Amino acid sequence: MLKRISALFLAGAVAMTMAGCGSGGPGGSAPGDGKITMGFSQVGAESGWRTANTKSVQEAAENAGVTLKFSDAQQKQENQIKAIRSYIQQKVDVIAFSPVVESGWDTVLKEAGTAGIPVILTDRAVDSADTTLYRTFLGSDFIEEGRKAGKWLVEEFKDSKDSVNIVELQGTTGSAPANDRKAGFAEVIGADPRFKVIASQTGDFTRAKGKEVMEAFLKSNPDIDVLYAHNDDMGLGAIEAIEGAGKVPGKDIKIITIDAVKDGMQALADGKINYIVECSPLLGPQLMDLAAKVVKGESVPARVVTEETTFTQEQAKEALPSRQY
């Protein structure tokens, strides 16, 4: 989450800037047989988006002839650090991972650098001040996703003079998408005093937690106008809670989510969600392309931003038949 893959490849080729130092696999060169071994640490399997992302990486690796050593961190940073250290010991050619949280990576990334193994960040960033610890970051602009959600909300209520009570289901605490989607949204709505975020809590990007937290929101805040969920799965869980409370999702409570996975798009087409900001999980082909370049010691962009769109109800109906995830 890739319809626009060729355009992204072109963008990557044009933006040729160096991110960090060192080249190639262990010792700075690709293995003699030319085949690449990648160690990949995934956040987990917390959502439909993540499942699609994992599938994209695995299929792209197979298509590119890359040997993939895959680990599921189950949303725990300590598991990812353990996996990365294991990849270093195995002397893989390149390490890629989607960080569970933004902080706390410097030590293990320095270990990879000392071993001469390049690192690629996928989907999520780290907050290290030392950008030489990784070669490139491939993923969405989460702040812009939050801004897109806020802009739709401002437009939707442009003719209203009343206050708009918003509840927010945040992603995993400390993660880049949670931090940035919150910041981008707040930046846009903060200029208008009508918009009030009356409750904001993590739902860990899961449907079950989204339902649980939304139930609590509804009990403590009976007058909710808008739900902003940091991903579709939390929004879908919240819909169950809203319906359980005797309210109509999409009407009594306007709902904005991020991702555009199939279940979310179906809810949008059905009118239960009002607006979705796309965040594509299909990063695999781009990741393999970047991996081949860094192993060869070629320059790559410091940042590769995926191109994405937004969806209204009618647009969701049009897109659903050919949706890949």
C-alpha positions as MATLAB code, in Angstrom:
seq = 'MLKRISALFLAGAVAMTMAGCGSGGPGGSAPGDGKITMGFSQVGAESGWRTANTKSVQEAAENAGVTLKFSDAQQKQENQIKAIRSYIQQKVDVIAFSPVVESGWDTVLKEAGTAGIPVILTDRAVDSADTTLYRTFLGSDFIEEGRKAGKWLVEEFKDSKDSVNIVELQGTTGSAPANDRKAGFAEVIGADPRFKVIASQTGDFTRAKGKEVMEAFLKSNPDIDVLYAHNDDMGLGAIEAIEGAGKVPGKDIKIITIDAVKDGMQALADGKINYIVECSPLLGPQLMDLAAKVVKGESVPARVVTEETTFTQEQAKEALPSRQY';
ca = [
       0.000    0.000    0.000;
       1.364   -0.655   -5.655;
      -0.418    1.046   -8.337;
       2.128    3.832   -8.553;
       5.305    1.821   -8.131;
       6.912    2.923  -11.394;
       6.540    6.568  -10.430;
       8.114    5.866   -7.065;
      11.059    4.076   -8.670;
      11.584    7.131  -10.842;
      11.408    9.431   -7.816;
      14.014    7.292   -6.080;
      16.309    7.493   -9.080;
      16.028   11.277   -9.316;
      16.589   12.006   -5.617;
      20.151   10.733   -5.415;
      21.512   11.873   -2.081;
      23.693    9.897    0.300;
      22.341    8.891    3.708;
      25.068    7.799    6.053;
      28.404    6.099    5.394;
      29.706    2.646    4.561;
      28.775    0.476    1.625;
      27.904   -3.061    0.827;
      27.337   -5.970    3.171;
      29.763   -7.261    5.821;
      33.176   -5.909    4.892;
      31.602   -3.427    2.467;
      30.923   -5.678   -0.512;
      28.199   -7.915   -1.882;
      28.674  -11.682   -1.597;
      30.508  -13.402   -4.419;
      27.415  -15.075   -5.857;
      25.645  -11.728   -6.143;
      22.698  -12.880   -4.008;
      21.497  -10.712   -1.154;
      20.521  -11.912    2.306;
      18.254   -9.490    4.159;
      17.338   -9.574    7.817;
      13.889   -8.041    8.240;
      12.273   -7.286   11.608;
       8.554   -6.556   11.436;
       6.582   -4.708   14.118;
       4.013   -7.475   14.432;
       0.671   -8.465   12.960;
      -1.523   -5.933   14.747;
      -3.656   -4.883   11.789;
      -4.771   -5.637    8.256;
      -2.285   -3.024    7.082;
       0.611   -4.773    8.770;
      -0.380   -8.155    7.338;
      -0.447   -6.655    3.843;
       2.931   -5.007    4.468;
       4.505   -8.305    5.523;
       3.096  -10.085    2.477;
       4.433   -7.348    0.192;
       7.950   -7.647    1.632;
       7.963  -11.456    1.464;
       6.656  -11.609   -2.104;
       9.006   -8.871   -3.310;
      11.997  -10.655   -1.763;
      11.082  -13.877   -3.537;
      10.609  -12.068   -6.857;
      13.961  -10.294   -6.484;
      15.845  -13.453   -5.498;
      16.611  -12.050   -2.047;
      17.043  -14.503    0.828;
      14.779  -13.093    3.559;
      15.327  -13.816    7.243;
      12.072  -12.628    8.811;
      11.154  -11.995   12.445;
       7.928  -10.776   14.080;
       8.597   -8.499   17.073;
       5.047   -8.820   18.423;
       5.083   -5.045   19.023;
       7.985   -5.259   21.500;
      11.140   -3.216   20.991;
      13.279   -5.704   22.911;
      12.323   -8.406   20.404;
      13.409   -6.207   17.508;
      16.748   -5.391   19.112;
      17.336   -9.106   19.718;
      16.474   -9.880   16.088;
      18.792   -7.178   14.723;
      21.667   -8.489   16.855;
      20.950  -11.972   15.538;
      21.135  -10.680   11.962;
      24.474   -9.035   12.753;
      25.818  -12.343   14.093;
      24.566  -14.104   10.958;
      26.411  -11.538    8.814;
      23.486  -10.696    6.573;
      24.108   -8.239    3.743;
      21.464   -5.694    4.760;
      19.075   -5.155    7.662;
      15.626   -3.612    7.263;
      13.094   -3.006    9.995;
       9.973   -1.091   10.899;
      10.665    0.312   14.381;
       8.087   -0.392   17.086;
       8.855    2.986   18.675;
      11.031    5.922   17.635;
      13.563    6.029   20.482;
      16.256    3.723   21.814;
      17.954    2.419   18.661;
      21.381    4.067   18.658;
      23.315    1.280   20.371;
      22.148   -1.600   18.187;
      22.389    0.453   14.988;
      25.983    1.373   15.874;
      26.651   -2.359   16.239;
      25.330   -2.921   12.724;
      27.492   -0.091   11.425;
      30.592   -1.517   13.097;
      29.844   -4.836   11.397;
      29.608   -3.057    8.037;
      25.929   -3.940    7.542;
      23.742   -1.177    6.046;
      20.348   -0.526    7.628;
      17.128    0.544    5.914;
      14.160    1.891    7.884;
      10.783    0.947    6.445;
       7.365    2.425    7.260;
       8.490    4.061   10.512;
      11.358    6.354   11.455;
      13.683    6.581   14.450;
      14.419    9.821   16.292;
      18.200    9.437   16.433;
      20.167   12.625   15.813;
      22.840   10.516   14.081;
      21.425    9.883   10.608;
      24.554    7.925    9.600;
      23.152    4.984   11.587;
      20.884    4.075    8.671;
      21.133    4.515    4.927;
      17.582    5.520    4.043;
      14.016    5.686    5.333;
      11.252    4.367    3.078;
       7.693    5.187    4.074;
       4.770    7.565    4.285;
       4.742   11.154    5.519;
       2.713   10.590    8.693;
       2.515   14.274    9.553;
       0.998   14.987    6.159;
      -1.509   12.165    6.714;
      -2.626   13.884    9.916;
      -2.874   17.185    8.083;
      -5.060   15.626    5.385;
      -7.413   14.292    8.070;
      -7.582   17.733    9.700;
      -8.201   19.542    6.419;
     -11.168   17.317    5.605;
     -12.623   17.965    9.056;
     -12.253   21.732    8.735;
     -13.953   21.657    5.334;
     -16.735   19.355    6.562;
     -17.683   21.762    9.367;
     -16.914   25.036    7.595;
     -20.536   26.226    7.826;
     -21.056   25.249   11.466;
     -20.812   27.811   14.242;
     -21.012   25.216   17.018;
     -18.155   23.590   18.864;
     -16.996   20.253   17.446;
     -16.125   17.628   20.058;
     -13.457   15.216   18.815;
     -12.141   11.979   20.310;
      -8.870   10.530   19.063;
      -7.737    6.919   18.943;
      -3.950    7.096   18.827;
      -1.609    4.426   17.545;
       1.007    2.660   19.662;
       2.463    5.073   22.210;
       5.860    6.368   21.131;
       5.580    5.113   17.551;
       6.312    7.441   14.643;
       2.857    7.186   13.039;
       1.102    7.867   16.343;
       3.294   10.863   17.136;
       3.149   12.347   13.656;
      -0.504   11.694   12.815;
      -1.460   13.374   16.055;
       0.842   16.338   15.388;
      -0.302   16.891   11.795;
      -3.974   16.757   12.757;
      -3.476   19.116   15.723;
      -1.552   21.564   13.531;
      -4.519   21.979   11.169;
      -7.430   22.063   13.627;
      -5.523   24.074   16.232;
      -6.105   27.280   14.302;
      -9.877   27.042   14.849;
     -11.177   27.215   18.444;
     -14.384   25.391   17.463;
     -12.491   22.100   17.272;
     -11.885   20.521   20.662;
     -10.162   17.177   21.243;
     -12.015   16.142   24.385;
     -10.348   12.720   24.753;
      -7.257   11.116   23.235;
      -5.922    7.664   24.075;
      -3.926    4.876   22.473;
      -5.742    1.964   20.864;
      -2.453    0.216   19.918;
      -3.514    0.099   16.251;
      -5.769   -2.913   16.976;
      -9.477   -3.418   16.368;
     -10.103   -4.908   19.818;
      -8.394   -2.056   21.644;
     -10.121    0.500   19.429;
     -13.488   -0.913   20.476;
     -12.514   -0.990   24.148;
     -11.253    2.597   24.242;
     -14.204    3.910   22.229;
     -16.605    2.287   24.680;
     -14.848    4.189   27.472;
     -14.988    7.430   25.454;
     -18.737    7.053   24.930;
     -19.381    6.478   28.626;
     -17.373    9.479   29.787;
     -18.203   11.820   26.874;
     -21.815   11.434   25.709;
     -21.576   14.366   23.283;
     -19.053   13.234   20.644;
     -19.222   14.710   17.138;
     -16.121   13.247   15.504;
     -13.797   10.271   15.882;
     -10.282   10.536   14.469;
      -8.608    7.102   14.439;
      -4.944    6.707   13.530;
      -5.734    3.572   11.520;
      -8.688    1.739    9.991;
      -8.601   -1.186   12.407;
      -9.098    1.003   15.473;
     -11.849    2.836   13.606;
     -13.578   -0.441   12.774;
     -13.447   -1.491   16.416;
     -14.845    1.902   17.395;
     -17.740    1.430   14.974;
     -18.755   -1.679   16.923;
     -18.734    0.345   20.149;
     -20.718    3.196   18.572;
     -23.362    0.820   17.259;
     -23.433   -0.938   20.615;
     -24.250    2.406   22.221;
     -27.238    2.858   19.904;
     -25.606    5.518   17.723;
     -25.133    5.559   13.956;
     -21.478    5.665   12.832;
     -20.902    8.118   10.017;
     -23.982   10.140   10.964;
     -24.252   10.639   14.717;
     -20.460   10.532   14.908;
     -18.343   11.444   11.885;
     -15.365    9.115   11.488;
     -11.960    9.779    9.912;
      -9.362    6.994    9.683;
      -5.984    6.342    8.076;
      -4.737    3.379    5.973;
      -7.411    2.457    3.374;
      -7.305   -1.319    3.850;
     -10.191   -3.274    2.321;
     -12.297   -3.540    5.483;
     -11.925    0.175    6.094;
     -12.762    1.003    2.496;
     -15.872   -1.179    2.695;
     -16.999    0.662    5.827;
     -16.390    3.933    3.973;
     -18.402    2.732    0.985;
     -21.195    1.722    3.401;
     -21.201    5.191    4.991;
     -19.962    4.054    8.405;
     -16.661    5.890    7.894;
     -16.717    9.358    6.328;
     -13.155    9.846    5.092;
      -9.971    7.783    4.812;
      -6.422    8.992    4.295;
      -4.395    6.381    2.418;
      -1.214    4.847    3.822;
       0.035    2.150    1.467;
       1.553   -1.046    2.923;
       2.939   -2.288   -0.403;
       6.531   -1.225    0.223;
       8.195   -4.521   -0.714;
       9.300   -3.792   -4.298;
      10.768   -0.416   -3.342;
      12.545   -1.977   -0.360;
      14.200   -4.634   -2.521;
      15.294   -2.004   -5.028;
      16.884    0.091   -2.274;
      18.519   -2.978   -0.718;
      20.184   -3.915   -4.005;
      21.595   -0.408   -4.301;
      22.968   -0.104   -0.756;
      24.585   -3.544   -0.907;
      26.369   -2.461   -4.105;
      27.457    0.738   -2.384;
      25.353    2.969   -4.607;
      23.881    6.287   -3.498;
      20.252    6.240   -2.408;
      17.849    8.980   -1.292;
      17.986    9.785    2.409;
      14.184    9.733    2.383;
      11.836    7.929   -0.001;
       8.231    9.090    0.454;
       5.435    6.890   -0.841;
       2.791    8.577   -2.983;
      -0.717    8.259   -1.552;
      -4.211    9.701   -1.831;
      -7.451   10.099    0.139;
     -10.904    8.571   -0.248;
     -14.499    9.745    0.061;
     -17.448    7.341    0.000;
     -17.867    7.481   -3.775;
     -14.137    7.101   -4.382;
     -14.063    4.058   -2.102;
     -16.859    2.424   -4.092;
     -14.865    2.936   -7.285;
     -11.592    1.659   -5.809;
     -12.842   -1.409   -3.921;
     -13.163   -3.875   -6.832;
      -9.458   -3.617   -7.651;
      -8.144   -3.082   -4.103;
      -5.076   -5.250   -3.423;
      -5.268   -5.237    0.380;
];
